Amino acid sequence: MIELIKGFITGCVILVGAFFVTLAIDLTLAIDLKEQHDLQQENIELRIKNARLEEKLKALDDEKAEQTKKKAELNGIGG
């Protein structure tokens, strides 16, 4: 009878241990998924920021080209 109880207790300990191992793996996966989501969100934000900066750069380039054109016209170059 004592051997049966020892076997039952051993089985319970193994099941509880397996549960905690599974729980730890699930938590690790959940953390990894959250980090992946956060990185994807940051990537989206950086792409938007980059697009805005490219628009500003284009506007500055256009403005500089217009100033150069006006300066050339004032100096009698081109026409």
C-alpha positions in Angstrom: 0.0 0.0 0.0 2.8 2.4 0.8 4.4 1.7 -2.6 1.2 2.7 -4.2 1.0 6.0 -2.3 4.7 6.7 -3.2 3.9 6.0 -6.8 0.9 8.3 -6.7 2.9 11.1 -5.1 5.7 10.7 -7.6 3.2 10.8 -10.4 1.7 14.0 -9.0 5.1 15.6 -8.6 6.0 14.8 -12.2 2.7 16.2 -13.4 3.1 19.4 -11.4 6.7 19.7 -12.7 5.6 19.2 -16.2 2.9 21.9 -15.7 5.4 24.4 -14.5 7.8 23.6 -17.4 4.9 24.1 -19.9 3.9 27.3 -18.1 7.5 28.6 -18.4 7.6 27.8 -22.1 4.3 29.5 -22.7 5.4 32.6 -20.8 8.6 32.7 -22.9 6.7 32.4 -26.1 4.2 35.2 -25.0 7.1 37.5 -24.1 8.7 36.8 -27.5 5.5 37.5 -29.3 5.1 40.8 -27.4 8.6 41.8 -28.3 8.0 40.9 -31.9 4.8 42.9 -31.9 6.6 45.9 -30.3 9.4 45.7 -32.9 6.9 45.5 -35.7 5.1 48.6 -34.3 8.4 50.4 -34.0 9.3 49.5 -37.6 6.0 50.9 -38.8 6.5 54.1 -36.8 10.1 54.5 -38.2 8.9 54.0 -41.8 6.3 56.7 -41.3 8.9 59.0 -39.8 11.3 58.2 -42.7 8.6 59.0 -45.3 7.9 62.4 -43.6 11.6 63.2 -43.6 11.9 62.3 -47.3 9.0 64.6 -48.0 10.7 67.4 -46.1 14.0 66.7 -47.9 12.2 66.8 -51.3 10.5 70.1 -50.4 13.9 71.6 -49.3 15.5 70.3 -52.6 12.7 71.9 -54.6 13.0 75.2 -52.7 16.8 75.2 -53.2 16.3 74.5 -56.9 13.9 77.4 -57.2 16.3 79.7 -55.4 19.1 78.6 -57.7 16.9 79.3 -60.7 16.0 82.8 -59.4 19.6 83.6 -58.6 20.6 82.5 -62.1 17.9 84.6 -63.7 19.0 87.6 -61.6 22.6 87.1 -62.8 21.5 86.8 -66.4 22.3 83.1 -66.7 19.7 80.8 -68.4 16.4 82.0 -69.0 
